[in-house]
Amino acid sequence: MVKFLIKLTVFVTVVLTVWLVLLFIPSNDYQDRFKMKFEGQCGSMITGSSRALLAMSPDIIDPNGFFADPFLNFAFTQKTSPYGETYYNAIAAKLNSSGNNGIFLVEVNPLALYTGSDSLPEENLILGRLHFFNLNPNPEYVLINSERPLYQLYIKSSKVKSGTVYHMSGWNENTASVDTVLRKQKIAESVVAHEKLFKEWRDPSYRLYWFSRTLELFKTKGKVIIVRVPVRPEMRALEEKYYPGFDQLMDSVATANSALYWNYFRDDQYDFYDIHHMSSESAKRFSSELNRRLVHERILPKQN
C-alpha cells in the first residue's frame, strides 16, 4: 500500500509539473480579447465599458509615448467592469507604484453607475474571480477566465474572433462589416434590451462612491479626464429619456474630484456596428480627436 501511494504521488507530481510548465509556454499566437490586460502593471489607463473597449486606442491617443507607460485600455463590458469595489481593486492592482505622469481616460455612461445595491454581477466575472493581475504569462487567467479552449494555447495559427483585432494595448478593434438589414435588426433588438436594463438599474449611490474613489486614486498618478463616448441616436434617445440629468451629474462629480469632463455624447460624426459600439475607422477617428484635444489643451505636447 505504501509503495502504491508513493508511485501515485510521484505520478501526480510529474503530471502537475508538466501541466504547469506547459501553461507557461503558450503559443505566441494565442490571444483573446482580454488576455493582454493581465500581463503586467501600467502607468496610464483607459477604464469603462465595452464602449471604451472598442472606441479608444492608447497607441493613437498617445502615439509618442509621452505619458507614463504602458498605456493600457483596461475597459471590459457593462457587466464585467461597472464602477465599484471589484473594478477599483483591479485598477489599483494594475497601477505602477511610482510616477505621476499618467493619463487616465475614464469612460462613463448610466449603466456603469446605476444599479440596485443587491446587483453586483462583476463579483462573479473576470475581475471578481482573478487574484493575479500582472503575470506574463498568466496561468490563472488562462485556466479560470479565458474565453478560448485551452488546447489553442499550443496552436501556432490560432484564429482570432472574426471581425475583431486584439491589440496589445488592450484596445479591441471592431473590423466587422454589417449589412444594412442586419444592422437594423441589431439596433432594434438592442433598443428593447437596453430599455429593459434602464428600467431595472436605478440606484447610483454605491457605484458613485467607488467611482469617486477611483478618480481619487487616479489623481495621485496623473491627469484624470472623464469621457462620454458618442453613441447612435437611438441609444442617445433612451439615455436622455431615462437619465436626463446624467451629464449634469458627471459635471458635478468631475468638479468635486478636480477632473475634466469631455462630453462627446451628442457627436454625430461616428459610425457604429450596432447601437453604441464604434466601427474600426470611427474608433481611430475618435482616438485621434482625443489626441487632438489633449494637445490643444496643452496636456500633451505637440508632435514634431
N, C-alpha and C positions, 0 to 999 in steps of 0.2 A: 504493500500500500504506500509506503514511504517513497519507494522508487518511482511508483506511478505519479505521485504528487510532484516529485522533483522534475520528472520528464514533462509533466503538464505545465509546470511553472516555467520551465525553460522554453517550451514551445510557445506559450502565450507571450512571454517576454520578447522572443525573437520576432513573432508576428507583429506585435505592437511597435517594436522598434523600427522594423521595415516600413510599416504603415506610416509612422510619424515622419520618417526620413523622406518618404515619397511625397508627403504633404508639403515638404519644404523645397521640393524641386519641381514645381509645376511647369508646364509648358509656358514659354514666354508669350504665346499667342492667346492663352486663356484669359478671358475677360468677361465681366458682366457689368451692369450699369452702375454698381456701387462699389465694386471691389477696390478701385483705386483710391477711394475715400478713407480707407482704413490701413494705409501702409506707412504712415508717418505723420509727425506734427506739422503745423503750418503757422505762418506768421500773419497771413491775411485770409479773409474768408467771405464767401457768399453764403447766406443762410436763407431758408424759406421752404416753400412747397415745390411741386413739380413745375410751376410757372417759372421759378428761378432756375430750377434744374435744367430746363430746356432753353431759357431765354438769355442767360448771362454767361459769357465766356471769359474767364480770367485772362487768357492769353491775348484777347482783343482789348479788354478793358485796360490792361497794363502791359503793353507789348514789350516794353524795355526793362521790365522788372524793377521799377523804382520802389515800389512798396515792399515791405518785409515779405520774404518768400519762405516756403512755397505759398502761392496764392491759390487757394482751393475752393472750388464750388462744393460746399458741404450742404447743399439742399437735397431734399428727397421727395416726399409726396405729402399730400394733405393729411393722410392718416399716420405716416411714419414720423413726420417732423413738424407738428404744430408746436408753437412755443409753450414750454412747460418745463418741469423739473428734469424729465428724461432728456430732452433736447439740450437743456442748459448743461447738464453733466457731460454729455457727449462733446459739446462745444468746448467746455473747459478742459477736457482731456486732450483735445486736438491742438490747443494753442501752445505755442512755444512759451517757455517760462520767462524769457528775456526779450527786450526790444519794445519800442513804442512807435514804430513807423509802419504799422499795419493799416490796411484799408478794410472796412467791414461794411458790406452792402447787404442790408437786412430787408429782405422782401416781405411785404405784409399783404394780407387780404383777410376778409372776415372769417373764413374757415380756419385760418391759422390762429385765431384768437377767441372765437366764440364757441363755447362748448359747455354742456352740462358738467357740473363738478364730479359726477359719477361716471363720466365717459372719458377714459384715458386709453384709447386703443394703442397708442405708441408704446405703452409699457410691455406689450406682448409682441412687438415687432422688432426690427433690427436693433435700433438704438437702445431699447429696453433690455434685450437679451444679451447684448455684447458686453464683455468685460475688458477686452484688449482692443484698443482703437488705433494703435500705432505700431503694428508688426508688419515687416516685409520679408517674406510672405506672412500672411496672417491665417494660420490654420483654423483658428476659432471661427473666423468669418466664413471660410470656405465650408467648414463642417456644419455650422449651425444656420447660417444666413444666406448662403449663395443661392441664387435663383437657377443655377445651371447644374446638371448632373455631374457627380464627382469624376466620372471617367473622362470627362472632357478636359480635366486638368492636364492630361498627358497626350492630347491630340494636337499636333502642331498647327493644323489648319482649321481650328475650331471657328465656327461661323458666329458672327455677332447677330443680334436681333435684326431682322430685316427692317431697313429704313432708319436705323439709329447708328450713329458713330459715337463710341465711348472714348472721350479724350482723357488723358492722364491728369488734366487739371480738374477733373470731376464734372465737366460740362458734358451733358448728353445732347448731341446734335441730331435733331429730328430731320432726316433727309427724305422721309416718306412722301410720296405724291399721292394725293387723294382726288378721285374724280368728283365732279360736282354732285352727283346723286348721292354718293357715299358720304360726302361731307355734310350735305343737308340732313341726312339720316342721323349722323353722329351729333350734329348740333341739336336736332330735335330731341334726341334721347338724353343729351346732356342737360338741356333745359329742364326736363322733367326730373332728372336725378338731383340736380342742384337745388331746384325749388324745394324738394323734399328735405334736403340737408339744411337749407336755410330756415325751414320751419322748425327743425329739431335743435339746431345749435344756437344758443341764445345767451348764456351767462359768461361774460368775459373776465370776471374778477380773477379766477385762478391763473389763466393764461396771461392776462395783463401784468400780474405781479411778476411772473417769471420772464415775461418779455422785457420788463424794465430791468430785472436782474441781469438779463443777457446784455442789454445795452450798457449797463454799468460795467460789466466785465470787459466788453469791447473797448470802452473808453480808456481803460488802463493800458491798452495795446496800440491805440492809434485813432484814426478818424472814423466816425460812425455816420452812415447815411442810410436812412430808412427809404426804401424804394417801393413804389406802387407800380407794378408791371402792367402794360396795356393788355386789354382783352377784347374779344369781339363784342359788338353792340348788344347781342343777346345776353351775354353774361353781365355786361355793364348795367343793363336794364334790371336784371334780377338783383344785383347787389345794391343798386340805388333804391329799389323798392323795399328790400328787407333791412338794409343798413344805411339809411340816408345820412346819418351823422358820422360815418366811419372816417372820412377824410379829416373832419374837424377833430375827431378823437386822436388820430395819428399826429396832427399838428401839435396838439397839446402834449402828447407823450414825447414827441421829438423835442419840444421846447423844454420840458421838465428834465430831460436827460441830456441836454446840450448836444443834440444830434441834428443833422439836416433831414429834411423830408422832401424827397424828389418824387413828385406825383405825375406819372405818365398814364394814369388810368384812362383818360379820355382821348388819348392819342390814337388817331385812326389810320396811321400810315403803315401799319404792320399786317402781315398775313399769318393765318393760324391753321394748324392741322385740323383742329376741332373748335370748341367754343372758347378755349383760353390757352392752348399750347402753341407756341410760336413755331413756324417753319424755320428751316436752317438759315435761309437768306435773311429773314426778318430778325432772327436772333443775332446774326452777325451785325446787322444794321443797328439794332438796339444796343448791343455791346459797344459798338463804335460811338453811339450817341452818349453813352455813359463816359467813355473815354474823352470825348469832346468836352463834355460838361466839367469833368474833373480838371481838365486843362484850363478851360475858361474861368473856373472859379479858383484857379491857382492852387489846387490841391495836388495836382500832378504837373510836373514841368513840361514845357513844350518839347515836342520831339524834334530832333535835328533832321 
